[in-house]
Amino acid sequence: MTEKELMSLPSKTRPHKYTGILQTYYETGMEGTTGMIFHDDRGNSQGPHWDTKSHPNETMIYRSLGWTIWFGNRTEKYYIKIFNKKNKIVYEGPLTQDRKKMILSKYKVSFLPKELSEKRWIGYCVKEYRAELYTNVIPSVIKEKYKIEFDIGHVVHDDLDARDAIILNITFDDKGNVGYWVDSDYLDGGRHPWELSKIDFFTRKKEVKNENRKD
């Protein structure tokens, strides 16, 4: 699909565009799994090199995790254009989690797509290839700025039709307005923030148990 086609989709399925690089990420506590991530350029900042003794008067680019998108949530949608170091497109298309590959790899990485071989995908991330990512995911920086309470894939209570619903997409504008899009045909699934409620699953489970005892 072209960028024009992607960005002209209905609000319920229209992605957000991000421009940046693919990366790998690992830190203590991740239990042997390496994260496959995308980092948006808006999270870049320049500062003194961390090793000032070996690199005096040198600067380097630091990247904020707040502008990072982690691949893997089944409700998240990804369409990507990946460019090599010569700025040639080496892959363009969707990325879909391949559960079989994940099991065979013993989850050594957080995301393996169906559309690319394991070696090719990991290679793109290790080499930090540039990419344009179209997705329904919202980085934490934007979530904090717009006070977005829910996330893609969250199960919430839809107060308009009194049922549980799944968050499929989130939209926002420069005026601070936020819209949620859920898996409902009523009003095309569009909801204001005040039309959705958090679900206390612990309390609900307790109430169901009490009802079952009464029966």
Secondary structure, 3 states (H helix, E strand, C coil): CCHHHHHCCCCCCCCEEEEEEEEEECCCCCCCCEEEEEEEHHHEEEEECCCCCCCCCCEEEEECHHHEEECCCCCCCEEEEEECCCCCEEEEEEECECHHHHHHCCCCECCCECCCCHHHHHHHHHCCCEEEEEECCCCHHHHHHCCCCCCCCCEEEECCCCEEEEEEEEEECCCCCEEEEECCCHHHHEECHHHEECCCHHHHHHHHHHHHHHC
